Amino acid sequence: MASDRAPASPPLSGYRRKRDFLVTPEPAPAASKLTTSGDLSFVVQKHWASRLHYDVRLEHDGVLLSWAVPKGPCYDPTEKRMAIHVEDHPVEYSAFEGTIPKKQYGAGTVIVWDRGTWEPLGDPHDSMSKGKLVFRLHGEKLAGLWELVRISKPGDRQDQWMLFKKRDEWARPLAEFDVIKALPDSVTTHPQGLIEDREPKAGRARSRAEAELDLSAAIAAPLPAKLEPQRATLASSLPSGGDWITEAKLDGYRMLARVDNGHVRLFTSGGHDWTKKLASLAAEVGNLLVSSGWLDGEIVVLRDGLPDFGALQDAIDNAANREIVFFLFDLPYLDGMDLRNVPLWTRRALLARLLDGDRERIRFSQDFEAPPTRVFEAAAGLGLEGLMLKRRDARYESGRTQTWLKAKCRLRQELVICGFTARGGREGEVGSLLLGYYEGSEQGKRGGSRLHDAGSVGTGWDARTGRDLWRRLAPLEIDSAPFDIAVTKSRRWSRRAAGSERWVRPELVAEVEFAEWTADGVVRQASFKGLRVDKPARRVVREGGRTLTHALAVSQIKVTHPGRIIDPSSGVTKLDLARYYESVAAWMLPHLKDRPVAMVRAPDGIEGEQFFQKHVERTGMPGIKAHDRKLWPNHPPLLTIDTIEALMSAAQMNAVEFHTWNSTVRRLDKPDRVIFDLDPGEGVKWTHIQEVALLVQTLLTELGLQAWLKTSGGKGLHVVVPLTPRLDYDAVKTFSKAFVRHLTKTIPERFSATSGASNRIGKVYVDYLRNGMAQTTAAAFSARARRGMGVSMPVSWEQLPELKSGAQWTVQTAREYLSFQTQDPWAAYWTTVQSLASAIRRLQ
């Protein structure tokens, strides 16, 4: 939407024209004051309309200059966020929170995400006219210098700007701190206080790289024709102390640029010349102020700000490949000087100066001042491959060294493709790849290396890639396995498709991510990331080590193996799940407190083995209570989760789901609720499930019972009826059974009271068995161990028509949704007093 601000237009005319103030709760503008005295206010409103975005508003001349920012602000100066300049808003709008009705402009929910004062640097009128507005914020979440720059041209349909953080004492890398995810709530309901009063600035003393550069070890030397890159060793633990530079481990291809009198050539780590393949990128390097030199870095393609290895492969195969970005991290030679003996911090300082300025495709690989443990946690949380850690004073040494280390959140390396199977036994599409690696010299010298079986990978590609792999591998087919060392007993494909293997000459290399190495040298839980066309197969050896087991703190509970994938379909990691439970603890604990709990634990993720844990003599989980056997005679101790410490302990021990009894430990034999689990059978449309839920509510209302609704996190819905705990389980279960049978008798085409898939085809099974002694149901806010990681979300009956599925909210989206909820739809649930006595009589 183009800006409505024009000299001929009355103030706020665009704002008035778009709104019906008899319908919308948004404030109608009062008489606008064109001058403002005192501090200027700003507000950032989080607006969930057709899609989520953030509205940045700056007070000036009695109105709020406004931009819609889809991705929201970011403290990382390298992150430039699109900002659409929209109509000015009245200053009264800065306090607005509420829901704009459907069919109104901007229909959706609005909260005040941040607020405070702002200071323009320069004259705002002149800055807006020139399309460059620099300002300082003093907010509860945002602080420091920011800039808005117009990027649209005259006549464009939208007035497009870019919002980004200026480099100052508040700037922080996105991998270290994402303010959008870290602080999602309204500052009206969750006030923070000014960040400048709450936190010390992120500034620091001048680093050695910012001090006088140490070039004493530089040597005048001609530019070498070739340069073997320095390589990193896999780390077994994070180094301590301040003598290390920490960078993100980028998910791409290593690339070195040689510049000689302005002529640029690009080389892979194996020495292959890719200049013609990446001609446009070479031209970009040629624009740097370098007459001669070697520049070392990594090429990537970014998707949502993160490297995407598969997208990089597609870009390389595309002649245009304009999406490829070259992140530079070292400068071994520059303008006639050999810098290899110069300390790394000096080489990087020179490189940073060389790259100063805005470039989209040639960027400096930033390092992070935070401790490696904190950066590692952030990298794991973002799904990055890991970290690079380099000794600050290290010289540049070709080959693998101990002064460069790589710390992986999840194991990943190149493996040789030694064979394949067909998907579903049909020709033309690869179903799995059979892998190997060389034992012996890293250089792959024939005299000392043998090809070792590494197992297989069967996930990570779509049908198109599967067909492309087939076309590449079919011409390489040979009669027998190429392995010198075979380990068939551990290979999953041998059990799944024995005899269907098709062997190939070991020439192609795959990038594979996996959970761990087995004892016999086979990868476990592998996922294909792409082909490595830059690395010869004979150089592929097994990398030692494991993923870092460094524990990361979440609410004082240590989360080990934070990068372990819980759900491959969504990419949710163990740390993601732990952070989700931490973020919803205040909502979830009332539904858990004092109730016996059964946990679904998945140590190897939801696609691995899962098991229920209901009892244990000693939990080994801090905070979780194991109740005395006397509570339930002749049974093992029951468990309860009453605190955030207990909840996080369970998450650390790989608990995914939490199921609770219908009674508390205080009155174990007297349930205080009835639950009806609406479970759709095959062929049931979602609209039918919604109708069934309304029918259940209607009958309960006729029986004088109030009920509350929540999604199951799976396919269906849960209807929950609170009770005064007077009747025992037998009586409550008898009522629920009679209730369900009445439904099935009255509307047999909609309801089934009999379990089993064949009995519920086209019907909704209403499970009353959940109301028996020791039976459990997924608790509110519990994640579900299913693809997508849906969560059980309490909702109001008014929301029912708007629901799209029983798994509408997931581990990745639920917390964002909750940030907009100003009222608890279950608020009255906790104080409702009702019994079944009257309902039983009416039902009979």
Secondary structure, 3 states (H helix, E strand, C coil): CCCCCCCCCCCCHHHHHCCCCCCCCCCCCCCCCCCCCCCEEEEEEEEECCCEEEEEEEEECCEEEEEEECCCCCCCCCCCEEEEEEEEEEHHHHHCCEEECCCCCCCEEEEEEEEEEEEECCCHHHHHHHCEEEEEEEECCCEEEEEEEECCCCCCCCCEEEEEECCCCCCCCCCCCCHHHHCCCCCCCCCCCCHHHHCCCCCCCCCCCCCCCCCCCCEECCCCCCCCCEEEEECCCCCCCCCEEEEEECCCEEEEEEEECCEEEEEECCCCECCCCCHHHHHHHHCCCCCEEEEEEEEECEECCEECHHHHHHHHHCCCCCCCEEEEEEEEEECCEECCCCCHHHHHHHHHHHCCCCCCCEEECCECCCCHHHHHHHHHHHCCCEEEEEECCCCCCCEEEEEEEEEECCEEEEEEEEEEEEHHHCCCCEEEEEEEEEECCCCCCCCCCEEEEEEEECCCCCHHHHHHHHHHHHHHEECCCCCCECCHHHCHHHHHCCCCCEEECCCCEEEEEECEECCCCCEECCEEEEECCCCCHHHCECCCCCCCCCCEEECCEEECCCCCEEECCCCEEHHHHHHHHHHHHHHHHHHHCCCCEEEEECCCCCCCCCEEECECCCCCCCCCEECCHHHCCCCCCEEECCCHHHHHHHHHCCEEEEEECCCCHHHCCCCCEEEEEEEECCCCCHHHHHHHHHHHHHHHHHCCCCCEEEECCCCCEEEEEECCCCCCHHHHHHHHHHHHHHHHHHCCCCEECCCCHHHCCCCEEEECHHHCCCCCEECCCCECCCCCCEECCEECHHHHHHCCCCCCCECCCHHHHHCCCCCCCCHHHHHCCCCCHHHHHHHC
